[in-house]
Amino acid sequence: MVSRSVIAVLLLSLLAGLSGCGGSHSASGVSGSGEAKAGVGVNAYLWRAALDTLSFMPLASADPFAGVIVTDWWQPQGSPDERFRATVYVLGTQLRSDGIRVTIFRQVRNENGQWVDAPVNRTVTGDIENKVLARARELRAEEARS
């Protein structure tokens, strides 16, 4: 089970990552609804929002045509025996709540110093998906104003 302090650190990191995202972003290559045109195979608002939301984690790979973002392992400050990795799937061309799926992986270091898989609190995944959706709506609203 994930300790409350680790969840708090993870969520604070997410919020910190979002706070730096207030600049002007262009969702180029999209129609007014964010649907993909040439260049991106998935909803550009969800794609950009997912990258923004997980920007505190090192990026391992990102495929905008398949809609898959994979981060590398990230260790919260003050928690050297625990690490997280995320995979995000942008599932379509429309900005919808079922258009994003986030999977979080967690490992802890055992007594032998080996990393072993550990369960992730399900609310963490839902919270990240909600932050991505909120950021995507924000990006769409910013583009509509400009």
C-alpha positions in Angstrom: 0.0 0.0 0.0 1.3 3.4 -0.9 1.9 5.6 2.2 -0.1 8.9 2.4 3.2 10.9 2.3 4.2 9.3 -1.0 0.7 10.0 -2.5 0.9 13.6 -1.2 4.4 14.0 -2.8 3.2 12.5 -6.1 0.1 14.7 -6.2 2.1 17.8 -5.2 4.6 17.1 -7.9 1.7 16.8 -10.4 0.3 20.2 -9.3 3.8 21.7 -9.5 4.1 20.4 -13.0 0.8 22.0 -13.9 1.7 25.3 -12.4 4.5 25.8 -14.9 2.2 25.1 -17.8 0.5 28.5 -18.0 2.4 29.8 -21.0 0.9 30.0 -24.5 0.7 26.7 -26.2 -0.5 26.0 -29.7 -2.4 22.9 -30.5 -1.4 23.2 -34.2 -2.4 20.4 -36.5 -5.9 20.3 -35.1 -9.4 21.5 -36.0 -11.3 23.6 -33.6 -12.5 20.5 -31.7 -8.9 19.3 -31.3 -9.4 16.5 -33.8 -6.2 15.4 -35.5 -5.3 16.6 -38.9 -1.9 16.0 -40.5 0.9 15.5 -38.0 -0.8 13.9 -35.0 -2.8 10.7 -34.9 -4.7 11.6 -31.7 -6.4 14.5 -30.0 -3.8 17.2 -29.8 -5.2 18.8 -26.7 -5.1 15.4 -24.8 -1.6 14.7 -26.2 -0.2 18.1 -25.1 -2.0 17.9 -21.7 -0.6 14.5 -21.0 3.0 15.7 -21.8 2.4 18.8 -19.6 1.0 16.9 -16.7 3.8 14.3 -16.6 6.6 16.8 -17.4 8.1 16.2 -13.9 8.9 12.6 -14.9 11.7 11.8 -17.4 10.3 11.0 -20.8 11.3 7.6 -22.2 9.3 7.7 -25.4 6.4 9.5 -27.1 4.6 8.4 -30.2 2.0 11.0 -31.3 0.7 8.7 -34.1 -0.1 5.8 -31.8 -0.9 8.1 -28.9 1.5 6.5 -26.4 3.6 8.3 -23.9 6.0 6.3 -21.7 8.0 7.8 -18.9 11.2 6.5 -17.3 11.4 5.7 -13.6 11.0 8.7 -11.3 11.8 8.8 -7.6 10.1 11.2 -5.3 12.4 13.4 -3.3 13.0 11.9 0.2 11.8 8.5 -0.9 14.9 6.6 -2.2 13.3 3.2 -1.8 10.4 3.9 -4.1 10.0 4.8 -7.8 7.2 5.3 -10.3 6.8 5.1 -14.0 3.8 6.0 -16.2 2.3 5.0 -19.5 -0.4 7.2 -21.1 -2.6 6.2 -23.9 -4.5 8.8 -25.9 -7.3 6.8 -27.4 -8.9 8.9 -30.1 -9.2 12.1 -31.9 -11.9 13.7 -29.8 -11.5 15.5 -26.5 -13.6 13.1 -24.3 -13.2 11.8 -20.8 -12.8 8.2 -22.1 -10.1 9.4 -24.5 -7.2 9.0 -22.1 -6.0 6.0 -20.1 -3.1 6.3 -17.6 -1.2 3.3 -16.1 1.1 3.9 -13.2 3.8 1.4 -12.2 5.4 1.4 -8.7 8.4 -0.4 -7.4 10.0 -0.5 -4.0 13.4 -1.6 -3.0 13.4 -4.8 -0.9 15.8 -5.8 1.8 18.3 -7.2 -0.8 18.3 -3.8 -2.6 16.4 -5.2 -5.6 13.4 -3.3 -7.1 10.2 -5.2 -6.9 6.7 -4.4 -8.2 4.3 -2.9 -5.7 0.6 -2.0 -5.8 -0.5 1.5 -6.8 -3.4 3.3 -5.1 -6.1 3.4 -7.8 -7.0 7.0 -6.9 -3.6 8.1 -8.1 -4.3 7.0 -11.6 -7.8 8.6 -11.7 -6.3 11.8 -10.3 -3.7 12.0 -13.0 -6.3 11.3 -15.7 -8.5 14.1 -14.3 -5.5 16.5 -14.4 -4.8 15.6 -18.0 -8.4 16.2 -18.9 -8.5 19.5 -17.1 -5.3 20.7 -18.8 -6.7 19.6 -22.2 -9.8 21.7 -21.6 -7.7 24.6 -20.6 -5.6 24.3 -23.8 -8.7 24.2 -25.9 -10.1 27.3 -24.1 -6.8 29.2 -24.6 -6.8 28.4 -28.3 -10.4 29.6 -28.6 -9.5 32.9 -27.1 -6.6 33.5 -29.4 
